[in-house]
Amino acid sequence: MNDRVKPQDKIRCDACPVLCYIAEGRSGACDRYANHGGELVRLDPLTIIEHSDTAVPFLETGPDWDGDIVQSTRPFITAIGAGTTYPDYKPAPFIVSQEVDGVDMITVVTEGIFSYCGVKVKIDTDRHIGEERSVVRVDGEPIGLVMTSEYGSRMLSLGGVDHLTGGSKKEGRVTCDALLNLCNSEPVEMTIDDGATLTVQAGQAPIIDGERERLMRVGCGSATIGMFAAQWKDHVDEVVVVDDHITGVLSEHQAGRLLDVPHTGIKVAGRKSTPGRYFQVAEPGTGWGGTNITDPLSILKPADAKVAWPGLRLLMVSTTGEQWAYYELDEDLVPQPAEIPPVLLASAERIAENCEPSLCSVLFMGGAGGSLRAGVTENPVGLTRSVKAMLTRVTCGGAPAYVWPGGGITVMADVTQMPTNAFGYVPTPALVAPIEFTMRRDDYAALSGHMDRVRRVEDVITPDIRRVRG
């Protein structure tokens, strides 16, 4: 504290447990609240989302309302800039009433302080970024771990209360900063123990060990065989689609057999699963198909001399079509590089054409605790039951939120569907995230809502608000 400023010259902010003393003209540690003329003010304006188009045209007819609680044709009051319920005994900052096609709807908005929160990150890449369970670090501090891989993507689980509050002060601060930047769609550089260095940014291609990814694989090696077998059968004798998970071999694969592609005697290293499908052909890496190989021939065993023949045409290709090689077998049945026919080159390009752009997806995940729910209703369990009964819809900054089954209200939402700078923080440390609950007025009354705090939407929409086009 500045000794030249007496405590009585400051005001105390009660928007979070830090309880900052804030001097005139200054903001608190979170940069969200400030002392303006001796009054505590929220610096970011309340944000509403305005939709110009009708997402469901038949709703324009009026009376046949289909139960869409958050309708696209009306302005939607978000919790961004609304303020918090802390210290939790008080109702949510904005409880707004609005008539929609003759139905009186209530939207309760608050910026929740989430100590129990994190992000799930989906990284579209075939490259090996680290072993499952490996620690993810920012500035040397652990902030999460590598999860199980999904179809064409690597997954990270970052944040959580154990990293925010269970480690050192630096670990908590670094974790909170990383989560805040990720949720606000800013880039974050991170490293994985014994793995890659990543730059992750929601809605952008990942950067892995300094290289920007381009394409998400079209499928595993087996799926690629199934997709393109008919286009290959008249132009090549054998195709091997190299993949870290399931490498495909055309002539053995069911698709090849049904298209009468004869066996070729080309043998692939690895563990055979079902015909034409091989596991563990190489170690994970950043090479062909997410393996560690740069020479595709390294995964082949000697050809079967009883089946293979000189001049056999062999195409090897990766699951993104970015790597390919064409060979013809010599008199000793050894594959030799040859000029690729245009039709096969076009097929590799078609694989790439069918690959979607590689992106990073960031999903905020948080638990709406009892104190936050108390800002909605005097009986917090009533809100939980209303959400589970689908009488109340939950959104985060206007974005649809997936509510996990089971106890409590654990939500997950795509940060790219929210307005910019939707998230803040408090140095406890914790994220401040917008959350909205929308329901019919009679349902709100039935769950013991704060009916005396309901305001008409006309009283909330002022020139000072921030308008975002939906």
C-alpha positions in Angstrom: 0.0 0.0 0.0 1.3 3.5 -0.8 2.1 5.2 2.5 1.1 8.6 1.0 -2.5 7.4 0.6 -4.4 6.7 3.8 -6.7 3.8 3.9 -9.6 6.1 4.5 -8.9 7.7 1.2 -9.5 4.4 -0.5 -12.6 2.3 -0.9 -12.7 -1.4 -0.3 -13.9 -3.7 -3.2 -16.0 -6.6 -2.1 -16.3 -8.2 -5.5 -14.0 -11.1 -4.6 -12.2 -12.5 -1.6 -9.1 -10.4 -2.2 -10.9 -7.3 -0.9 -8.7 -4.7 -2.5 -8.4 -1.2 -1.2 -8.6 1.0 -4.3 -7.5 4.6 -4.5 -9.4 7.3 -6.5 -8.9 6.8 -10.2 -7.3 3.4 -9.8 -8.5 -0.2 -10.4 -8.2 -3.3 -8.3 -5.8 -6.2 -8.8 -8.2 -7.7 -11.3 -8.5 -4.6 -13.5 -12.3 -5.1 -13.5 -13.4 -2.8 -10.7 -12.3 0.8 -10.0 -12.7 3.7 -7.7 -14.6 6.4 -9.6 -15.4 9.4 -7.4 -15.5 7.3 -4.3 -17.9 4.8 -5.9 -17.0 1.2 -6.8 -17.7 0.8 -10.6 -17.4 -2.1 -13.0 -15.0 -1.1 -15.8 -16.3 -3.4 -18.5 -19.8 -2.6 -19.8 -22.7 -5.0 -19.7 -22.7 -6.9 -23.0 -25.8 -7.9 -24.9 -25.9 -10.0 -28.1 -28.2 -8.8 -30.9 -29.2 -11.1 -33.7 -30.1 -9.7 -37.0 -31.5 -12.9 -38.6 -34.0 -15.4 -37.4 -32.3 -18.7 -36.9 -35.6 -20.6 -36.8 -37.8 -18.9 -39.4 -41.1 -20.5 -38.4 -40.8 -18.9 -35.0 -41.8 -15.6 -36.7 -45.4 -17.0 -36.9 -45.7 -16.2 -33.2 -47.9 -18.6 -31.1 -46.2 -21.9 -32.0 -43.3 -21.4 -29.7 -41.2 -24.6 -29.8 -39.5 -24.2 -26.4 -36.4 -22.4 -27.6 -35.6 -20.5 -24.4 -32.8 -18.3 -25.8 -34.4 -17.2 -29.0 -32.2 -15.7 -31.7 -34.6 -12.9 -32.6 -34.3 -11.0 -29.4 -31.4 -9.2 -27.6 -29.8 -11.5 -25.1 -28.4 -10.1 -21.9 -25.1 -11.8 -21.2 -23.2 -11.8 -17.8 -20.2 -10.2 -19.4 -19.6 -6.9 -17.5 -22.5 -7.7 -15.1 -20.4 -8.2 -11.9 -20.4 -11.0 -9.4 -22.6 -12.2 -6.5 -19.6 -12.2 -4.1 -19.8 -12.2 -1.0 -22.6 -14.6 -2.1 -25.4 -13.5 0.2 -26.7 -11.1 -2.4 -28.8 -11.8 -5.6 -27.2 -11.8 -9.0 -26.4 -8.4 -10.4 -29.0 -8.6 -13.2 -32.3 -10.5 -13.1 -34.0 -9.4 -16.3 -37.5 -10.0 -17.5 -38.4 -10.0 -21.2 -41.6 -11.1 -23.0 -41.1 -13.5 -25.9 -44.1 -14.3 -28.0 -46.4 -13.8 -25.0 -44.2 -15.8 -22.7 -42.6 -13.8 -19.8 -39.0 -15.0 -19.6 -36.4 -14.4 -16.9 -32.6 -14.3 -17.5 -30.4 -14.3 -14.5 -26.8 -13.2 -15.2 -23.7 -13.1 -13.1 -19.9 -13.3 -13.5 -19.0 -16.3 -11.5 -15.8 -16.6 -9.6 -14.6 -20.1 -10.6 -11.9 -21.7 -8.4 -13.0 -25.0 -9.8 -12.4 -24.5 -13.5 -10.2 -25.4 -16.3 -10.2 -25.9 -20.1 -10.3 -28.9 -22.3 -8.1 -28.4 -25.4 -8.5 -30.3 -28.7 -5.5 -30.0 -31.0 -6.1 -31.3 -34.6 -2.9 -33.0 -35.5 -1.4 -36.4 -36.3 1.9 -35.4 -34.7 3.0 -37.0 -31.5 3.0 -34.2 -28.8 3.7 -36.3 -25.8 2.7 -39.5 -24.0 -0.7 -39.8 -22.3 -0.5 -38.4 -18.7 2.6 -36.3 -19.5 2.7 -33.0 -17.6 1.9 -29.8 -19.6 3.9 -26.7 -18.4 3.9 -23.0 -18.9 6.9 -21.0 -17.7 8.1 -24.3 -16.2 5.0 -24.7 -14.0 2.7 -27.6 -14.3 -0.8 -26.6 -15.5 -2.3 -29.8 -16.7 -1.7 -33.0 -18.6 -2.0 -34.8 -21.9 -5.3 -36.8 -22.1 -6.3 -39.7 -24.4 -6.0 -39.1 -28.1 -9.2 -38.8 -30.1 -9.9 -39.2 -33.8 -7.3 -37.1 -35.5 -6.8 -34.9 -32.5 -4.6 -34.7 -29.3 -6.4 -33.7 -26.1 -5.2 -31.7 -23.1 -6.8 -31.1 -19.8 -5.5 -27.9 -18.2 -6.2 -26.0 -15.0 -8.4 -27.3 -12.2 -8.4 -26.4 -8.5 -5.3 -28.5 -7.7 -3.2 -26.4 -10.0 -4.9 -23.1 -9.1 -4.7 -23.6 -5.3 -3.0 -26.9 -4.5 0.6 -26.0 -5.6 2.9 -23.1 -5.1 1.8 -19.5 -5.5 3.7 -19.3 -8.8 1.9 -22.4 -10.1 -1.5 -21.0 -9.3 -0.7 -17.6 -10.8 0.8 -19.2 -14.0 -2.1 -21.6 -14.3 -4.7 -18.7 -13.9 -2.9 -16.6 -16.5 -2.7 -19.4 -19.0 -6.4 -20.2 -18.5 -7.4 -16.6 -18.9 -5.5 -16.2 -22.1 -6.8 -19.5 -23.6 -10.4 -18.6 -22.7 -10.0 -15.1 -24.2 -8.7 -16.8 -27.4 -5.1 -15.5 -26.9 -2.0 -17.6 -27.8 -0.3 -19.6 -25.0 3.1 -21.3 -25.5 3.4 -24.5 -23.5 5.8 -27.5 -23.3 5.0 -31.2 -22.6 7.4 -33.2 -20.6 9.5 -35.3 -23.0 7.3 -34.0 -25.8 6.7 -31.1 -28.0 6.6 -27.3 -27.6 3.1 -26.0 -28.5 1.5 -22.7 -29.2 -2.2 -23.1 -28.6 -4.8 -20.5 -29.6 -8.6 -21.1 -29.8 -9.7 -21.1 -33.4 -6.2 -21.1 -34.8 -3.9 -23.8 -36.2 -1.6 -25.2 -33.6 2.1 -24.5 -33.8 4.1 -27.7 -32.9 7.9 -27.4 -32.4 7.9 -24.2 -34.5 5.8 -25.6 -37.4 2.2 -24.5 -38.0 -0.1 -27.4 -38.7 -2.2 -27.3 -41.8 -4.5 -30.3 -42.0 -6.4 -32.7 -39.8 -6.2 -36.2 -41.1 -9.1 -37.5 -43.2 -9.3 -40.6 -41.1 -7.1 -43.5 -39.9 -5.2 -45.6 -42.4 -8.0 -48.1 -42.6 -10.7 -45.5 -43.0 -8.7 -43.9 -45.8 -8.5 -47.2 -47.6 -12.2 -47.5 -47.4 -12.8 -44.0 -48.7 -10.5 -44.1 -51.7 -10.2 -47.8 -52.6 -12.5 -47.5 -55.6 -10.4 -44.6 -57.0 -7.1 -46.6 -56.7 -8.0 -50.1 -57.9 -7.6 -49.5 -61.6 -4.4 -47.5 -61.3 -2.1 -49.2 -58.7 -1.6 -52.7 -57.4 -1.1 -51.9 -53.7 -1.6 -48.9 -51.4 -0.3 -48.6 -47.9 -1.7 -45.7 -45.8 0.7 -45.0 -43.0 -0.8 -44.1 -39.7 0.4 -44.2 -36.1 -2.8 -45.9 -35.0 -4.2 -48.1 -37.8 -2.1 -48.5 -40.9 -4.2 -49.7 -43.9 -3.1 -52.1 -46.7 -5.5 -52.1 -49.7 -5.2 -55.6 -51.0 -5.8 -57.2 -47.6 -8.5 -54.7 -46.5 -12.1 -55.7 -46.8 -12.7 -52.8 -49.2 -10.0 -54.2 -51.5 -11.3 -57.7 -51.3 -14.8 -56.6 -52.2 -13.3 -54.7 -55.2 -11.4 -57.8 -56.3 -8.0 -56.4 -55.7 -5.6 -59.4 -55.7 -3.1 -60.0 -52.9 0.3 -58.5 -53.6 2.6 -60.1 -51.1 3.5 -56.7 -49.7 4.0 -57.2 -46.0 3.8 -54.5 -43.3 5.6 -54.5 -39.9 3.5 -54.2 -36.8 0.7 -56.0 -35.1 -2.0 -57.2 -37.4 -5.5 -56.5 -36.1 -8.0 -57.5 -38.8 -7.3 -58.0 -42.5 -5.6 -54.9 -43.9 -5.4 -53.2 -40.5 -2.1 -52.9 -38.6 -1.2 -51.4 -35.2 2.2 -50.2 -34.0 3.9 -50.1 -37.3 6.4 -47.6 -35.9 6.9 -45.4 -32.8 4.8 -42.2 -32.4 6.5 -39.1 -33.8 6.2 -36.1 -36.1 6.8 -38.0 -39.4 4.5 -39.8 -41.7 1.0 -40.3 -40.3 2.1 -39.4 -36.8 4.9 -41.9 -36.7 8.6 -41.3 -36.3 9.5 -42.5 -39.8 10.7 -40.3 -42.7 11.3 -43.3 -45.0 8.0 -45.2 -45.6 9.8 -48.3 -46.8 11.1 -48.8 -43.3 7.7 -50.2 -42.2 7.7 -52.9 -44.9 9.0 -56.4 -44.6 10.5 -58.2 -47.6 7.8 -58.9 -50.1 6.4 -62.5 -50.4 8.2 -64.0 -53.4 5.4 -66.5 -53.9 2.8 -63.7 -54.4 4.6 -60.4 -55.4 5.9 -59.8 -59.0 8.4 -57.5 -60.7 6.8 -54.3 -61.8 4.2 -54.3 -59.0 3.0 -50.7 -58.5 3.0 -49.5 -54.9 1.7 -46.2 -53.5 2.5 -45.2 -50.0 0.7 -42.2 -48.6 0.0 -40.5 -45.2 -3.5 -39.8 -43.7 -3.3 -36.2 -44.7 -2.0 -36.8 -48.2 0.9 -34.4 -47.4 3.4 -37.3 -47.7 3.4 -39.7 -50.5 5.8 -42.0 -52.4 5.4 -44.2 -55.5 7.5 -47.3 -56.2 7.7 -50.2 -58.6 9.2 -53.6 -57.6 12.4 -54.6 -59.4 13.4 -58.1 -60.4 14.5 -58.8 -56.8 11.1 -57.6 -55.6 12.6 -54.6 -53.9 10.6 -51.3 -54.2 12.3 -48.7 -56.3 11.3 -45.1 -56.6 9.4 -44.3 -59.8 7.6 -41.4 -61.4 4.1 -41.2 -59.9 1.3 -41.3 -62.5 -0.8 -38.1 -62.5 -3.9 -40.0 -61.5 -2.2 -41.2 -58.3 -0.8 -37.8 -57.5 -4.3 -36.5 -57.9 -5.6 -39.1 -55.4 -3.0 -37.9 -52.8 -4.2 -34.3 -53.4 -7.8 -35.5 -53.0 -6.9 -36.9 -49.6 -5.5 -33.5 -48.6 -8.6 -31.8 -50.0 -10.8 -33.9 -47.8 -8.8 -33.0 -44.7 -10.3 -30.2 -42.6 -8.1 -27.3 -41.5 -6.2 -28.1 -38.3 -7.4 -26.0 -35.4 -7.2 -25.7 -31.7 -10.5 -25.9 -29.8 -10.7 -24.5 -26.2 -13.7 -25.4 -24.1 -14.1 -23.7 -20.8 -15.2 -26.0 -18.0 -16.4 -25.0 -14.6 -18.6 -25.9 -11.7 -21.4 -23.5 -10.7 -21.1 -23.9 -6.9 -23.7 -23.3 -4.2 -22.7 -19.7 -3.6 -23.2 -18.8 -7.3 -26.5 -20.6 -7.3 -27.6 -18.6 -4.3 -27.5 -15.5 -6.4 -30.2 -17.0 -8.5 -32.5 -18.5 -5.8 -32.9 -18.6 -2.1 -33.0 -22.4 -2.4 -29.9 -23.3 -4.5 -30.8 -26.9 -5.1 -34.0 -25.7 -6.8 -31.8 -24.2 -9.6 -29.9 -27.5 -10.0 -33.2 -29.4 -10.3 -34.6 -26.9 -12.8 -31.5 -27.2 -15.0 -31.6 -31.0 -14.9 -35.3 -31.0 -15.7 -34.4 -28.7 -18.7 -36.7 -26.0 -17.4 -33.7 -23.7 -17.2 -31.1 -23.2 -19.9 -27.5 -22.4 -19.1 -25.3 -20.3 -21.3 -21.8 -18.8 -20.9 -21.5 -15.4 -22.4 -24.5 -16.3 -24.7 -22.7 -19.5 -25.9 -24.6 -22.8 -25.5 -23.3 -24.7 -22.5 -23.2 -28.4 -22.2 -24.3 -29.4 -18.6 -22.7 -32.6 -17.4 -24.9 -35.3 -16.0 -24.7 -36.1 -12.3 -24.6 -33.8 -9.3 -24.2 -30.1 -9.4 -24.1 -27.8 -12.4 -20.8 -28.5 -14.3 -20.8 -26.7 -17.6 -18.6 -26.8 -20.7 -18.7 -24.1 -23.4 -16.7 -23.2 -26.6 -14.9 -20.0 -25.9 -14.9 -19.0 -29.6 -18.7 -18.6 -29.5 -18.4 -15.9 -26.8 -17.8 -12.2 -27.3 -14.2 -11.0 -27.0 -12.7 -10.7 -23.6 -15.5 -12.6 -22.0 -13.3 -13.8 -19.1 -11.6 -12.1 -16.3 -9.7 -13.2 -13.2 -9.2 -12.5 -9.5 -5.8 -13.0 -7.9 -7.1 -15.6 -5.4 -6.4 -17.1 -8.1 -9.6 -17.9 -10.0 -11.2 -17.2 -13.3 -14.2 -15.0 -13.6 -16.5 -16.4 -16.3 -20.0 -15.3 -17.5 -22.9 -17.6 -16.8 -26.6 -17.0 -17.6 -29.7 -18.9 -16.5 -32.9 -18.4 -18.6 -36.3 -19.7 -17.8 -40.0 -18.8 -17.7 -41.1 -16.4 -15.0 -43.4 -18.9 -13.3 -40.6 -21.5 -13.2 -38.3 -18.9 -11.7 -40.9 -18.1 -9.0 -41.4 -21.8 -8.4 -37.7 -22.3 -7.6 -37.7 -19.5 -5.0 -36.0 -17.0 -7.2 -35.3 -13.4 -6.2 -38.5 -12.1 -7.6 -38.2 -8.7 -5.9 -35.0 -8.1 -7.9 -36.5 -8.7 -11.4 -36.0 -5.7 -13.8 -37.6 -5.2 -17.2 -35.2 -5.5 -20.1 -36.0 -1.9 -21.1 -34.5 -0.7 -17.8 -31.3 -2.6 -18.5 -30.5 -1.7 -22.1 -29.0 1.7 -21.9 -26.5 3.7 -24.1 -23.7 2.5 -21.9 -24.0 -1.2 -22.7 -21.8 -3.1 -25.2 -23.7 -4.5 -28.2 -22.3 -7.5 -30.0 -23.8 -8.8 -33.2 -24.7 -12.5 -33.0 
